[in-house]
């Protein structure tokens, strides 16, 4: 029986989804995490402690485990273990993306610089390093607003819109403090890029045998104007017209080829302005985060997790058959800093018509912080309905039922 090792952060929400997918595929699953997962006692030797944020140490631990077991694929479910999975797969002779590709996918500045050598349309940008003349950098961009971004953090952590030179000078210390709080050097370079005023879209896809296969295009109907960029609603099918959608997917394919993503899942973000000009925002060599994969409207029991593992193992990827209905998710952001005591109204939210499920991921009596200070969401509300408008309305109604008790 083939065996997949997935690398997961200890606080993952998705381990069970991969366990279920492995059962449907008829393959064995091992899980590597920084600390033992709550389910580790049921998995025995298939639950590994792996230092997934330290690739060289992680590879040694995986090689040691390989001596007593066998891995046919190593997959990271998020950005944290991406380089460790690539390096381990390379050492074990398994299918993988290159470690240089993982570095491009995890560094916004490197990604911008690589794509600047292609015809992929993206925001104008500058890299600000300690000692640089910030005024000169801003002058070269030519206009405001701009967006400040840490190079290596994800999930909108540290991402701030600035509408003036004064706002940039005020925002830089905050970005540096957030970088430091998340384990980065406070002197790490910061990306400054033009703000694109437009609607935002997310794309889920997977590369199979070197070819891009689309899984879903999500609209983000609630505006993301800043100054911070916590996401809320994803809904599909997209409202994009066919010709614009075709151009967006062509841009996606050019970008992933330029970045060297020749296998595995992709999560990408785009903005489209009022002139229907498409701007590439960013791309990750992983699938959608949290439990949001449930919002991809695959029919039957097929899941993104099943498709990811089948592709990694070189098995025939299940046929992509989609439900004939709209689907969406509301990612519940943390409203403010403080100690979360409880969330009230969950049963009332769950009873809203067209709501199909709620995954609450919070832990009571823990300190919480909103984006841009942290990337965690309090939970996810799901809806399926005949139209995208009904989905959005149901999600909006459900979230209004919730009351956050934060001190």
C-alpha positions in Angstrom: 0.0 0.0 0.0 1.3 3.4 -0.9 2.0 5.8 2.0 1.9 9.6 2.0 3.6 11.7 4.6 1.9 15.1 5.0 3.6 17.9 6.9 1.2 20.0 9.0 1.6 22.8 11.6 0.5 21.6 15.0 -2.5 23.9 15.0 -3.8 22.6 11.7 -7.5 22.4 11.0 -7.1 20.0 8.0 -5.5 16.7 9.3 -8.9 14.9 9.4 -9.7 15.9 5.8 -6.4 14.3 4.6 -7.1 11.2 6.8 -10.6 10.9 5.1 -9.1 11.4 1.7 -6.5 8.7 2.2 -9.2 6.3 3.2 -11.1 7.0 0.0 -8.0 6.6 -2.1 -7.0 3.4 -0.4 -3.6 4.6 0.7 -1.8 4.9 4.0 -1.2 8.2 5.7 1.5 9.4 8.0 1.5 12.9 9.6 4.5 14.9 10.5 4.0 17.9 12.9 6.2 20.1 15.1 4.5 18.7 18.2 2.3 15.6 18.7 -1.2 16.1 17.4 -4.2 15.2 19.6 -4.8 12.2 17.4 -1.2 11.0 17.6 -2.0 8.2 20.1 -4.3 6.6 17.6 -1.8 6.7 14.8 1.2 5.0 16.5 4.3 5.2 14.3 2.5 7.0 11.6 2.4 10.2 13.8 5.9 11.8 13.5 7.4 14.8 15.2 9.1 16.8 12.4 10.8 20.2 12.7 9.0 21.3 9.5 10.2 24.9 9.8 13.9 23.7 9.7 14.3 21.9 6.4 17.7 20.2 7.1 16.5 18.9 10.5 13.2 17.9 9.0 14.8 15.9 6.2 17.0 14.0 8.7 13.9 13.1 10.8 12.0 12.0 7.7 15.0 9.9 6.4 15.2 8.3 9.8 11.5 7.5 9.8 11.9 6.2 6.2 14.3 3.5 7.5 11.5 1.9 9.5 8.6 2.7 7.1 8.2 3.9 3.6 7.0 7.1 2.0 5.8 7.3 -1.6 5.1 11.1 -1.4 5.8 13.9 1.0 3.3 16.8 0.9 3.1 20.0 2.9 -0.4 21.3 3.4 0.7 24.9 4.0 3.6 27.3 3.5 5.3 26.4 6.8 6.6 23.0 5.6 6.8 23.6 1.9 10.6 23.7 1.6 11.0 20.8 4.0 8.6 18.7 1.8 10.5 19.7 -1.4 13.9 18.9 0.1 12.8 15.6 1.6 11.1 14.5 -1.7 14.3 15.4 -3.5 16.5 13.3 -1.1 14.1 10.4 -1.3 13.8 10.5 -5.1 10.1 11.4 -5.0 8.0 13.8 -7.2 8.6 17.4 -6.0 8.9 21.0 -6.8 12.4 22.4 -6.5 13.6 24.1 -3.4 14.3 27.2 -5.5 10.7 27.3 -6.5 9.6 27.1 -2.8 11.8 30.1 -2.1 10.2 32.0 -4.9 6.7 31.0 -3.8 7.4 32.0 -0.2 9.2 35.3 -0.8 7.0 38.1 -2.2 10.1 40.2 -3.3 11.7 37.3 -5.1 8.4 36.5 -6.7 7.9 40.0 -7.9 11.5 40.2 -9.3 11.2 36.9 -11.2 7.8 37.9 -12.7 9.2 41.3 -13.6 11.3 39.5 -16.2 8.2 38.1 -17.9 5.1 39.7 -19.4 2.9 38.8 -16.4 1.1 42.0 -15.4 1.7 42.9 -11.7 1.7 46.0 -9.5 4.8 48.3 -9.7 7.0 47.6 -6.8 10.1 48.6 -4.9 12.2 46.8 -2.3 13.0 48.8 0.9 16.0 47.7 2.9 17.6 49.2 6.0 19.7 52.1 4.8 17.7 52.8 1.6 16.3 56.2 0.9 12.6 55.7 1.5 11.5 58.9 -0.2 13.4 57.9 -3.3 11.7 54.5 -3.3 8.3 56.2 -3.1 9.1 58.7 -5.7 10.0 55.9 -8.2 6.5 54.4 -7.7 5.0 57.7 -8.6 1.7 57.7 -6.8 -0.3 56.8 -3.7 -1.8 54.6 -2.2 0.9 52.0 -1.8 0.9 48.7 0.1 3.6 47.6 2.5 4.2 43.9 2.7 6.7 41.7 4.7 8.5 39.6 2.2 8.0 36.2 3.8 4.8 36.3 5.9 1.5 35.0 4.5 -2.2 35.4 5.2 -2.1 39.2 5.0 0.0 39.4 8.1 1.8 42.7 8.2 0.2 44.0 5.0 -0.8 47.6 5.3 -2.1 50.2 2.9 -0.6 53.7 3.2 -2.2 56.7 1.5 0.6 59.2 1.9 4.3 59.5 2.5 3.6 60.2 6.2 1.5 57.1 6.4 4.4 55.0 4.9 6.8 56.4 7.5 4.3 55.6 10.2 3.6 52.2 8.9 7.2 50.9 8.5 7.8 50.5 12.2 4.6 48.5 12.6 5.5 46.2 9.7 8.9 45.6 11.3 7.4 44.9 14.7 5.0 42.4 13.2 7.9 40.7 11.3 9.8 40.4 14.5 6.9 39.0 16.4 6.6 36.3 13.7 10.2 35.2 13.9 11.6 37.3 11.1 14.4 39.7 11.4 13.0 43.2 12.1 15.5 44.4 9.5 14.2 42.1 6.8 13.4 43.9 3.5 9.9 45.2 2.9 8.0 45.1 -0.3 6.4 48.4 -1.3 4.0 48.1 -4.2 1.3 50.2 -5.9 -2.3 49.7 -4.6 -4.6 48.3 -7.3 -8.1 49.6 -6.8 -10.3 46.8 -8.0 -12.1 43.5 -7.2 -10.1 40.6 -5.9 -10.3 37.0 -6.9 -8.8 33.7 -5.7 -8.0 30.7 -7.9 -7.6 27.1 -6.8 -5.8 24.9 -9.3 -3.5 21.9 -9.5 -0.7 21.0 -11.9 -0.9 17.4 -13.1 1.7 16.1 -15.5 2.9 19.6 -16.1 -0.6 20.9 -17.1 -2.7 23.3 -15.1 -6.1 22.0 -14.1 -8.6 24.5 -12.7 -10.5 23.7 -9.5 -12.3 26.9 -8.7 -12.3 30.6 -9.2 -13.7 32.5 -6.2 -15.1 36.1 -6.1 -14.4 38.1 -3.0 -17.6 40.2 -2.9 -16.7 42.3 0.1 -14.3 45.1 -0.8 -10.7 44.8 0.4 -9.7 48.4 0.4 -7.5 48.4 3.6 -5.8 49.7 5.6 -5.6 46.1 6.6 -6.7 43.1 4.5 -8.6 40.5 6.5 -10.6 38.3 4.1 -14.2 37.3 4.6 -16.3 35.8 1.9 -15.2 33.6 -1.0 -18.0 32.5 -3.4 -18.1 30.5 -6.6 -19.0 30.3 -9.5 -17.3 33.5 -10.4 -19.1 36.5 -11.9 -16.3 37.1 -14.4 -17.2 37.0 -18.0 -15.8 34.2 -20.1 -13.2 36.3 -22.0 -11.8 37.9 -18.8 -11.7 34.5 -17.0 -9.7 33.0 -19.9 -7.2 35.9 -19.7 -6.9 35.4 -15.9 -6.2 31.7 -16.3 -3.6 32.4 -19.0 -1.9 34.8 -16.7 -2.0 32.2 -13.9 -0.4 29.6 -16.2 2.4 32.1 -17.3 3.1 32.9 -13.7 3.3 29.4 -12.4 5.6 28.4 -15.3 7.8 31.3 -14.6 8.0 30.4 -10.9 8.7 26.7 -11.7 5.6 25.1 -10.3 5.4 21.9 -12.4 3.5 19.7 -10.0 1.0 20.0 -7.1 -1.6 22.5 -5.9 -1.7 26.3 -6.5 -3.6 29.1 -4.6 -3.3 32.4 -6.4 -4.7 35.9 -6.0 -5.6 38.5 -8.6 -7.1 42.0 -8.8 -9.1 43.3 -11.7 -9.6 47.1 -12.0 -12.5 49.0 -13.6 -10.8 48.9 -17.0 -10.8 45.0 -16.8 -7.0 45.0 -16.5 -5.8 41.9 -14.7 -3.1 42.2 -12.1 -1.3 39.2 -10.6 -1.1 39.6 -6.8 0.6 36.5 -5.5 0.8 32.7 -5.7 1.4 29.9 -3.2 2.4 26.3 -4.0 -0.3 24.9 -1.8 -4.1 24.7 -1.7 -6.5 27.1 0.0 -6.0 27.5 3.8 -8.0 26.7 6.9 -11.0 24.4 6.1 -11.9 26.5 3.1 -11.3 23.6 0.7 -14.9 22.5 1.6 -16.1 25.5 -0.4 -14.7 24.1 -3.7 -17.9 22.5 -5.1 -16.6 19.1 -6.1 -19.4 16.5 -6.4 -19.7 13.3 -4.5 -17.0 12.5 -1.9 -14.2 13.9 -4.0 -12.1 16.6 -2.1 -9.1 18.8 -2.8 -7.1 16.7 -0.3 -7.8 13.5 -2.3 -6.8 15.2 -5.6 -3.5 16.5 -4.0 -2.5 13.1 -2.7 -3.4 11.3 -5.9 -1.3 13.8 -7.9 1.6 13.5 -5.5 1.6 9.7 -5.7 1.3 9.7 -9.5 -2.1 8.0 -9.3 -4.9 8.9 -11.7 -6.4 12.1 -10.4 -10.2 11.7 -9.8 -12.4 13.1 -12.5 -13.2 16.7 -11.7 -17.0 16.8 -11.6 -18.6 19.9 -10.0 -21.9 20.5 -8.3 -24.5 22.5 -10.2 -24.9 25.1 -7.5 -23.1 28.0 -5.9 -20.8 27.5 -2.9 -19.1 29.9 -0.5 -17.3 30.3 2.8 -17.2 33.1 5.3 -13.8 33.3 7.1 -14.6 34.8 10.5 -11.9 37.4 11.3 -10.8 38.4 14.8 -12.4 41.8 15.4 -9.9 43.2 17.9 -7.0 42.3 20.2 -7.8 40.8 23.6 -8.6 37.5 25.4 -11.3 35.5 23.7 -13.7 34.1 26.3 -16.5 32.8 24.1 -18.4 33.1 20.8 -22.2 33.2 21.2 -24.9 32.6 18.6 -23.3 29.6 16.8 -26.5 27.5 16.8 -28.4 30.5 15.5 -25.9 31.0 12.7 -26.0 27.3 11.9 -29.8 27.4 11.5 -29.8 30.1 8.8 -31.2 28.8 5.6 -28.7 27.7 3.0 -25.9 27.5 5.7 -24.5 23.9 5.3 -21.9 23.9 8.1 -19.8 25.8 10.6 -16.3 24.9 11.7 -15.3 27.0 14.7 -11.6 26.8 15.3 -11.1 29.1 18.3 -10.0 28.1 21.8 -11.7 29.8 24.6 -9.6 31.9 27.1 -6.8 32.5 24.6 -5.3 35.7 23.4 -6.3 36.7 19.9 -5.3 39.4 17.5 -6.7 40.6 14.2 -5.0 40.8 10.8 -2.4 42.3 10.3 -1.0 41.2 13.6 -1.9 37.5 13.2 -3.3 35.2 10.5 -5.7 33.1 12.4 -9.5 33.1 11.9 -12.1 32.2 14.5 -13.9 29.8 12.2 -15.5 29.2 8.9 -19.2 29.3 7.8 -20.2 27.4 4.7 -23.1 27.8 2.4 -24.4 26.1 -0.8 -27.4 27.5 -2.7 -28.8 27.9 -6.2 -27.0 31.2 -6.8 -24.0 33.1 -5.6 -26.1 36.0 -4.4 -28.1 33.6 -2.1 -24.9 32.2 -0.8 -23.5 35.6 0.0 -26.7 36.7 1.7 -26.8 33.5 3.8 -23.2 34.0 4.9 -23.8 37.6 5.8 -26.9 36.7 7.8 -25.2 33.9 9.6 -22.2 35.9 10.7 -24.5 38.6 12.1 -25.8 36.0 14.6 -22.4 35.7 16.2 -21.2 37.7 19.2 -17.6 37.7 20.2 -16.8 38.0 23.9 -13.4 39.4 23.9 -11.9 41.2 26.9 
